[in-house]
Each structure stands twice: as structure tokens, then as C-alpha cells.
Amino acid sequence: MPGRKFKYFPMVISAPSGGGKTVVRSGLLKLNRKFAFSVTCTTRTRRPGEVDGKDYYFVTEAQFLKLRKEGKLLEWALVHGNYYGTPVRSVMTVLEKGRIPVMTIDVKGARSVKRLFPEAVTVFLLPPDLKTLVQRLRGRGEKPENVAVRLETARSEIKVAATFDYLVINDRLPETVREVAAIAELETRKIGRNLDKVREFGSQLAKKKKF
């Protein structure tokens, strides 16, 4: 459960709809095996090409509410009429394997993860400009009325971007993926995450009488 010591930490990637968090996550998984996808569950309809258990766990509303009631969700949110949530077990399984669970969730969910996993690293993605965001939403086949709703949601999400650890501008995908991977690498080097190694070295020095 949260609070245990692991080699790595959860990495949360949030962005407005169309910000590119899903493709960045996929890029990380291809770049390095230390990254692993922490599968979330949702009540929304499966999109063409999506695989149950790989992209999401597609569940009914009744199943989702049962998971929530039993405390089996790390975070959850109602987004555009659909429920989304991260099973605690999904994250713990990845951490126990010595890998970095990558979660692509909304800003509210990111705050929930940070409360339970203070060591989590949060990254907020932004497209280079509003025009690009609108183009990406339309490119996904979103209806005009849905684009308007998602842009309004983006307005409120951007207001809390300052609460995230890092901001990355998602302009060119390969560069964005490398930048997020570099953030993860930087975080693994922080002294606060490596105090056990520092203390061990100090203990060895204290016991050494002659050099």
C-alpha cells in the first residue's frame, strides 16, 4: 500500500483534452522498459482500436461505483458524463515490479495521487497554442459541441497547472517524450530519494579505521 519504499515513483501526466497525454505515454513505454502503463478503468464507450485491459478497463457504471465504494480506486472523476478511475492495485503492481507507473489522468486525479503518493511526479502538458489544441480535438473526430465543452474544461484545468511539478510544451512528439523521460531520470537522482544510499556510504566510512 502507499507509504512503502519502492525503487521508483508514480508519474502522472495531465493535459487538457487534445493535449497529447496518451501519445506521450505510449512514447515513454516504447522508449524505455522502466516505464509501464498503469491501466485505468472507465465507463465510457470503447473507441475503435482500443483494447480492454490494455488501453482501459471498460466497466459498467454499477461496476465502477462498486470499486469506488470498496475503496479500490486511487482516484476517480466524472468527466464529460463518464467515470474514470485508477485502481490502487494497478499502480502497486507496477511499483512492486521496480518500474515507473505512468498515469494519464485529469488534474483532480493528479491531486488525489499526490495525497496518497507524495513521492509522485506530476507533469502538465500543453500544446504550443490554442489553434493546435482545436485542430487536435477536431482531428479526433469530436463534434463541434464536444469541442466547445472540452475547451471550457481546459480553461479550468489550466488554472491549476501551477500546482504540478513540471510543465512540458507538447509541440513535437519525439522531443516531448524525451523531455518527460529526462524529468523521470532527474527525479531518480534527487538526494531525497537516495538518502538510504547516502547513509549506507556514511556508515561504511564511520566503520573504516584505516585507509
TALIN-V222487 format. One record per residue. N is the residue number from 1. OMEGA is omega in degrees with one decimal (999 if undefined). D_CENTER is the distance of its C-alpha to the mean C-alpha in Angstrom with 2 decimals. Layout:
{{N:OMEGA:D_CENTER} {N:OMEGA:D_CENTER}}
This chain:
{{1:177.6:18.07} {2:-178.4:16.07} {3:176.9:18.41} {4:-179.3:19.31} {5:178.3:19.35} {6:178.8:17.20} {7:-177.2:17.37} {8:-171.2:13.73} {9:174.2:10.80} {10:174.2:7.26} {11:-177.2:4.94} {12:177.1:2.44} {13:177.8:3.70} {14:179.6:6.38} {15:171.1:9.85} {16:176.1:13.10} {17:-176.7:14.06} {18:-179.1:15.25} {19:174.3:13.19} {20:-175.8:12.14} {21:-178.3:8.38} {22:-179.9:9.52} {23:176.6:12.17} {24:176.3:10.34} {25:179.0:8.15} {26:178.5:11.67} {27:178.0:13.22} {28:-178.7:11.36} {29:178.8:12.41} {30:-175.8:15.86} {31:-173.9:16.16} {32:-177.4:15.91} {33:178.1:16.08} {34:176.3:14.43} {35:177.3:11.01} {36:-178.1:10.58} {37:173.3:8.81} {38:-172.1:8.16} {39:177.2:10.19} {40:177.0:10.21} {41:-178.6:13.65} {42:176.6:15.28} {43:-178.8:18.87} {44:179.7:18.92} {45:179.5:21.23} {46:177.1:20.20} {47:179.6:20.40} {48:177.6:22.69} {49:-179.7:21.40} {50:-177.0:18.55} {51:178.4:19.05} {52:-179.2:18.76} {53:178.4:16.89} {54:177.8:15.27} {55:176.8:13.50} {56:162.7:13.59} {57:-178.9:15.99} {58:-175.1:18.39} {59:174.9:20.29} {60:178.5:23.02} {61:179.5:22.84} {62:178.4:25.10} {63:-180.0:22.92} {64:-178.8:19.83} {65:177.2:21.97} {66:177.6:23.35} {67:-179.9:20.02} {68:-179.0:19.32} {69:-178.0:22.89} {70:178.1:22.73} {71:-176.7:19.79} {72:178.9:17.73} {73:177.3:14.58} {74:177.0:12.15} {75:176.6:11.54} {76:179.2:13.05} {77:173.0:14.18} {78:-174.8:17.02} {79:178.9:16.20} {80:175.5:19.24} {81:179.7:21.05} {82:177.3:18.59} {83:174.1:16.70} {84:178.5:13.06} {85:179.3:11.85} {86:176.4:10.00} {87:178.7:12.92} {88:-177.7:13.30} {89:-179.3:15.13} {90:180.0:12.43} {91:-177.8:10.39} {92:-179.7:13.81} {93:179.8:15.17} {94:179.8:12.85} {95:-179.3:13.54} {96:178.3:17.17} {97:179.1:17.42} {98:-179.7:16.68} {99:-179.2:13.53} {100:175.9:9.98} {101:179.5:7.59} {102:-178.9:4.66} {103:175.5:2.61} {104:-174.6:3.84} {105:-177.5:5.70} {106:-172.7:8.62} {107:178.1:9.86} {108:178.5:11.75} {109:178.9:9.11} {110:178.7:7.38} {111:179.1:11.00} {112:178.8:11.58} {113:-178.2:9.11} {114:179.2:10.77} {115:-177.7:14.06} {116:177.7:13.89} {117:-178.4:12.20} {118:-179.4:13.73} {119:-179.1:12.97} {120:178.7:9.17} {121:-177.7:8.39} {122:-178.7:7.02} {123:177.9:7.64} {124:178.7:9.40} {125:173.5:10.85} {126:171.6:14.40} {127:-177.3:16.96} {128:179.9:20.16} {129:-176.9:22.12} {130:-179.5:22.63} {131:179.3:24.78} {132:179.4:22.11} {133:180.0:19.71} {134:179.1:22.62} {135:-179.6:23.53} {136:179.0:20.14} {137:178.8:20.27} {138:179.8:23.88} {139:177.7:23.17} {140:179.5:21.00} {141:179.0:24.17} {142:176.4:23.26} {143:-178.3:26.44} {144:-179.0:27.67} {145:177.6:27.32} {146:177.1:23.66} {147:179.9:23.03} {148:179.7:24.72} {149:-177.7:22.64} {150:176.2:19.31} {151:176.7:20.74} {152:176.3:21.83} {153:179.9:18.40} {154:179.9:17.11} {155:-179.9:19.90} {156:180.0:18.73} {157:-178.4:15.05} {158:-180.0:16.31} {159:-178.2:18.50} {160:179.7:15.81} {161:-177.9:14.09} {162:179.9:16.26} {163:-179.4:14.48} {164:-179.3:11.48} {165:-175.3:12.17} {166:172.7:12.24} {167:177.2:13.21} {168:176.7:13.42} {169:-177.3:15.89} {170:179.4:15.14} {171:177.0:18.80} {172:-171.6:19.41} {173:-178.4:16.73} {174:179.5:18.00} {175:179.4:18.12} {176:179.9:14.63} {177:179.8:13.28} {178:-179.3:15.72} {179:178.5:14.82} {180:177.0:11.12} {181:178.6:12.61} {182:176.7:15.25} {183:178.9:13.06} {184:179.8:11.86} {185:178.1:15.57} {186:-178.7:16.78} {187:179.8:14.86} {188:-178.0:16.50} {189:-177.0:19.81} {190:-178.8:19.78} {191:-177.9:22.83} {192:178.9:21.22} {193:-174.0:19.22} {194:-177.7:22.48} {195:179.2:25.16} {196:178.2:26.30} {197:179.1:27.25} {198:-179.1:29.01} {199:179.2:30.90} {200:179.5:31.91} {201:178.7:33.33} {202:178.9:35.11} {203:178.2:36.58} {204:178.5:37.92} {205:-178.2:39.55} {206:-178.9:41.13} {207:-177.1:42.69} {208:-177.5:43.99} {209:-177.9:47.61} {210:178.5:48.75} {211:999:47.26}}
